[in-house]
Structures are given as C-alpha cells and as structure tokens.
Amino acid sequence: MPKKPKKPGRPRMAKSEAKGTIVPVRFSSEDRKRVEAAAKASKQTVSAWVRSTLLATIGD
C-alpha cells in the first residue's frame, strides 16, 4: 500500500502544550497602539504581553 501524502499546514500540538481557551477582547485604536508599544518595548508579542500582564495583576 502506498504511503499517504503528508497533510499541509502546521502539525498538531500535544494537548499539554496548547494554551487553551481564547478570550476575545476589544481595544480602542488608541489603547491598541499603547498595548502594541508596551509589548514591543518588552520584546514580546502582544498576546504574550497581555497574558503576562494579566497574570501578574491577578497574582499568578
């Protein structure tokens, strides 16, 4: 039997590595610019910056 071709796209992550739930949030354009600037200044992605800032605020 011939080998199946590899599917295109990103390989699936192990469940233990996946981040989990997505939480939608909206920012005004001014707030978004401020968040992006803060993330860039800390050399993080916006998602990583938002996550670390929120977790620091709630004490995790």
RALINHU-V616542 format. One record per pair of residues at least 24 apart in sequence whose C-alpha atoms are under 6 Angstrom apart, sorted by sequence separation. I is the first residue (numbers start at 1). GAP is how many residues later the second one is. If there is no record, write none. Layout:
# RALINHU-V616542
I:GAP  I:GAP
This chain:
# RALINHU-V616542
none
